Amino acid sequence: MSKPDEAAQCITISIDDALSGQRLDQALASACDLSRSRIQQLIAAGAVLRHPFSHDGKDGMETVRKHAVRVATPQVYEIHIPENTALSLQAEDIPLDILFEDEYLIVVNKAPGMVVHPSHGHDNGTLVHALLHHCPNLPGINGVERPGIVHRIDKDTSGSLVVAKTEQAHQRLVEMFARHDIRREYLAWCRGAPSWQEQRIDLPIARHPQHRQKMSVQEHGKSAITEARVEVRYKHDFSRLRLRLHTGRTHQIRVHLSHQQLPILADAVYARSYNPGNKIPAIARQAVLELKRQALHAEVLGMAHPISGQALLFKAPLPDDLARLSDALDSAYA
């Protein structure tokens, strides 16, 4: 993060009676176009300053370190938004399946096996590397390792994902996700078939107490809500479900369906190994055995455009592996 005196933009906010008594992050966010999470990031980086009461000069200005303090009149704050930081990441010419793009955002159909952003063990070949090649002006939005990233889907999950191309679009998308104003629908192919046709799964999720790479349903966890509807029952053997997310917890769909005794096919983390027996039609058995990743696809993404407000709705086509699975199951159980 750049120092305040290297900022690309400085926003000055005077605390009036309407803001007085609010938390600092809440007050500043309500007085400008930045989200509370972005304000908190800037406070943590030392980019929010408070004027002294005694004079309006810069001398003696105090760097604010806590976002939960209460503000009062006649305090004056400065928010210093830094210059875009050059990335050490190298852009990579990786093909992207683009569903939509304008000057503010880009929606892609992420391929299975692609990690969204760099992390331990994934230093190249990520969606971010591909985006940097496609969008040269992306660096600096949401930090140097996750430029433009608003949400994620798992490495081995395919489907629709939106990325911001401007700071303003990023902040508004973050707020929309926080308010659950984004429509997200997934398709999942599961073992077994539920007794219900539709189900609202409202079960809290937290880190697994023994397996730190997994999540699990736990009473003390964060609220997690998934609406599930059966689209196709392949007798009692398999089913295709449509899932609509109302929250966005890590591995939410995979955890909820596993807890419902409906493990997603080929899920190496939340489903036990499965070898379909000879009672399963041969074409279906072969398709299931050929799966190399969980049969989960983020198909639908709907939202209001973060800048224009125009209604947007995208449907990511199935990748080849899930298209083959779907066709095989349809043929086997026709």
N, C-alpha and C positions, 0 to 999 in steps of 0.2 A: 504494500500500500504506500502511495506517495505521501510525503509530508504535506501538511496543510498549505504551506506557502508554494507548493508545486501543483496545487489543485487546478483542474480545468474549469471548475465552476464553484462559486461560493454563494450559498443561500443564507440570507440573514432573516431570522424570525424573532419578532418581539412578542413576548408573552402578554396576552391581554386577559381580561376577566373570564372570557369563555374557555381559555386554555388553563388558567390558573388552577392548581390542585391536581392536575393530571400527571401521570407518569411521563418522564421526559420523552421516551420513545414514542408514546402515544400522542403527546402534544405536538412533537415535531412532524410526525407522519401525517397528522390531520391538517397541518398547516402547509404542506407541500406535496409534491407528487411521489415522494419516496415511501416505500412500505416500512412497517415497523421493523421487519427483519433486516432490511437494508440500513435503516438508522442504527440498529444495534451493531451491525458490522462496522459502520463508520465510527461509532463510539469506541468500540474495541480497538480500532486502529488509531485512535487519538485524533480523529478528523473532525470532532465536534468541540467547539470552544464556547465559553461563556464570557460575556463582557463583564467587567467589574461594574458595580453600581456607581462608583465615584465619577467616572468619566467615560466618554465614548471612544477614546483612543485605543489602539491595539496593545499598548504597554500594559502589562499586568493581566492580560487575558488568561483565563484558566482552562486547561484541557479537561473535559468532562470524562470520567472513567466509568460511571455507573449509569445504566439505562433506566433503572427503576426508581431513581430519585424523583421527588415531586417538584414541579416547577411553580413559580409564583411571579406575579407582576412586581416590578417592571423589568424582569430579566430579559436579556437579549442573547440569542445564540447564533453562532455561525456554523454552518455545515459545509465542509470543504470536500467536494467530490473530486477524486483524483483523476489525473490523466490516465487514459488507457495504458496498461502496462504491456510491454512487448513480451510475448510468450517465448519460453525456451523450447516449447514443443514444435516439432517440424510438421508442417502440413503434408498430408499424404493424398495422392491421387487415387482415392478409393471410390468406386461408383456408389451413388446414392439413388435410391428410389424416392423421388420427390413427389409428394402428393399436392403440395401447394407452396408457393413462395411469393412474397412481396417485399417491400423495403423494410418491413417491421418484423416479420417472422418467417420461419420455414417449417413445414410439416413433412416428416419423412416416414417411410415404411421401413423400420429398422430390420435388418436381416438377422436371422437366428445366428448365434455365435459371436455377434459383435458386442463388445463392451461399450457402454455409453461414454464414459470418460476415463482418463488415465487413473490407475490405482496400482497398488502393489502387485507386481506380476503382470501388469498390462500397460507396458510403456509405449506401445505403438499399436496401430491397426484399429484404434477406437473410433467411435462416431465423431468425437471431437477432432481427431486428426483429419478425418474426411471433411468435416465442416470447415476447418481452417483453410483447406484447399479451395473449397467451393465459395466461402464467404471471407475474403481477406480482411474485412473490417470487423470481424467478430471479436478479436482479443479485447479483454478488459471488462466485458460484461459478465458479472457474477464471478470474478476472480480468474486467475491465470490458468487454473487446471480444469475449470468447468465453464468455459466461456459460453454464455447464452443458454446453458442447461437449466431448465425449470423443473423437470421431473425425470424419472428414470424408469426403464423397464429392465428386467433381468437379462443377463447375457444371453441365455438360451430361450428367451421369450421373444417372439417377433412382433412387429406391428407398429402402429402409429405413435409418433412422438413429436411434440412441438418444441421448437427452439427459438428463442428470442434473438433478434438481430440488432436491437437498440436497447439502451438502458431503460427508457420509458416503457417499452413493450415488456421487458423482463419484469419490472416491478409490478406492472398491472397483471401479468400472468401469474406471478407469485401470489398476489392477493386473490385472484380468482380461484386458484387451487386451494388456498387457505379457506375460502368460503365454500368450497365444493361446488363451484359454479361451472365446472368442466364436466361434460358428459364423457364417460369412459366405459366402453363395453368390450368384454373379452369373450373369446370362444375357447372352451376347454373340452377335450375328449378324455373321458374318465373311465375307470374300471367300475363296473356295477351300474345300477340304475336306482335312483332314490324312489321312495314310496310317494313323495310329494311331486307336484308339478311346478310349483313356485314356492320359494322359501326366502325369507329375509334372515340372513345369518348375522346376528349381532353378538359377536364374541370378542372380548379384548385380547390383544396380542402383545407379547413382550419377548425379550430375548430368552431362549431356552436356558434353563438353569444349569444344565450339564454340557450341552453342545452349543458352544458360543457362536458357531456359524449358522445356527438355525434359529427360527422363531417358533413360538408355540402359543396356544391359547392359555391365558392365565388370568386369574381374577384381578390382579393388580396391574394388568397391562393397559395399554392405551386403547381407546375406543376404536373398533374396526367393524365396519358394516358393509356387507356384500349382499346384493340382491341376486338370487340365482333362479334361473328358469330352464326347465328341460326343453330342448329343441327337438331332439331325436332320442328315442330309446331303441337300442339295438338288442332287443329281447332283454334278458337279465345280464348280458355279458358286459356291454359298454353303453355309454350315453354321451351325447354332446350337449353341453350346457352353455347358456349365455349368461355371463356375469356382469353386473353393473356395479362399479365401485362408488361408494359414498364417502369413503376415506381412502387414504393411500399409504397404508402401513407396508413395511418391508415384507415381501412374500405373502401378502394378504390372501390372495385367492388360493394359493397353493396350501397355505396353512388351514384356511377355512374348509376347503374341500377334503383335505386329509382328515380333519377332525370329524367331518360328516361321513367318514368311511367311503369317500369317493375320490381316491387318489388319482391325480392326473397321470395319464399314461406316460411312461418313460421319465418320470420325475425322480432323479437320482437322489434327491435329498429328503423328500417327504413321502415317498412311496417305496414299499419293499420291492425287491427284485421280483419280476413277474415273467413267467414262461407260459404263455397260453397253451393249453392242452389240445388234444386232437378233437375235442368236442366243439372247439371254435372253428367256424368255416375256414378253409385253407387260405383263401384270399385275404381274410381279415387277420388270421394268425401271422401271415407273412408281412403284412403292412405294419402290424404292431411290433414285430421283431426287428424291423428295419429302422424304427425310430431311434434317433441318437440324442434326443433332447425332449424336455417336457412338451407335451402337446397343448401349448397355450399360446394364444395369438391375440394381441391388442387390436381388435378390428375397427372399432368406432371411436372417433374423437370429435366431440362437438363443443363449440364455444361461441361466444360473441367475440368478434375481433377486438383485441385489447385497445386499439386506437380508434377505429371507425365505428365500432359497435355492431357491424354487420354480422348476421348469423352465419356461422361456418359449420359444415359437417363433412367429415372425411371418413372414408371406409377403405381400410388397407386390405388389398387382396391377399389371399392365402399364399404363403411360400410353397414351393414345390413339395416339400416333405409332408406338410399338412394337407395339401390338396390331394396327394396320393392316398393318404390315410383316409380322408373323408370319402373319396371315391370308392376305395376298397370296402369300407364298412357299409356304404350305401348299397354296393353291389352284392355283398355277402348276405345282407339281411333284407334285401328287397322283397 
